[in-house]
Amino acid sequence: MALTRRTGQLLWSVGDDAVGYQSPTALTLAGQRQVVTVGNTVMMGLLPESGKVLWKYDYETRNQEGTTQPVLVGADRILL
C-alpha cells in the first residue's frame, strides 16, 4: 500500500498476500522505476505512482512467515 506523506491517506493498495518481516524496496529494474514487494507467496513489481502491477511471480515456501528482501543484481536481476 502507499500513503500520502502529509496526511497518511491511502493512495493505493495491491494484493492480499500475508507479509512477515519483508519491506517494499524501490528499485530501477530493467530501466523501470518500481516498488518490488515480496510477500509470503507472491513477489510483484509495482508502479510507485499508481500501484499498477508490472509483473508478478508466485512461489511456495515451507513456512508462511517470510523474511526475504529483494536485492538488485545488475540492471535486470533480483537476488532473494
C-alpha positions in Angstrom: 0.0 0.0 0.0 1.0 3.6 -0.5 0.1 6.5 1.8 0.3 10.3 1.4 3.2 11.7 3.3 1.3 14.7 4.8 -2.0 13.1 5.8 -1.4 9.3 5.8 -4.4 8.9 3.5 -4.4 5.7 1.5 -3.3 6.2 -2.2 -3.5 2.6 -3.4 -3.4 -1.0 -2.1 -2.5 -4.1 -4.1 -2.8 -7.8 -3.3 -3.8 -9.8 -0.2 -0.7 -11.9 0.4 0.5 -12.2 4.0 3.7 -10.4 4.9 6.1 -11.4 7.7 9.2 -9.3 8.0 9.5 -8.1 4.4 9.6 -4.4 3.4 8.9 -3.0 -0.1 12.0 -1.8 -1.9 12.3 0.9 -4.5 14.4 -0.2 -7.4 15.1 0.6 -11.1 14.8 -2.8 -12.7 15.2 -3.3 -16.5 15.0 0.5 -16.8 11.7 0.9 -15.0 11.5 2.6 -11.6 9.3 0.4 -9.4 8.5 -0.8 -6.0 9.3 -4.5 -5.5 7.2 -6.2 -2.9 7.8 -9.7 -1.5 5.0 -11.3 0.4 5.0 -14.8 1.9 3.9 -16.4 -1.5 4.0 -13.6 -4.1 6.6 -11.1 -5.4 5.5 -8.2 -7.5 6.9 -5.1 -9.3 4.5 -2.1 -8.9 4.5 1.4 -10.3 5.0 3.7 -7.3 2.5 6.4 -8.5 -0.5 4.1 -9.0 0.3 0.6 -7.7 -0.2 -0.8 -11.2 1.2 -4.4 -11.3 4.1 -4.5 -13.8 4.9 -8.2 -13.1 4.1 -10.9 -10.6 5.8 -14.1 -9.5 4.0 -16.7 -7.4 6.2 -19.1 -5.3 5.8 -21.6 -2.4 7.5 -21.5 1.0 7.9 -24.1 3.6 6.7 -21.9 6.4 4.3 -19.0 5.8 6.4 -16.4 7.6 8.7 -14.6 5.2 11.9 -12.6 5.8 13.0 -12.3 2.2 14.3 -8.9 0.9 15.0 -8.2 -2.8 18.5 -7.1 -3.8 19.2 -5.6 -7.2 21.9 -7.5 -9.1 22.9 -5.7 -12.3 20.3 -3.9 -14.3 17.7 -6.6 -14.7 18.0 -9.2 -12.0 16.9 -9.6 -8.4 18.5 -11.8 -5.7 16.2 -13.1 -3.0 
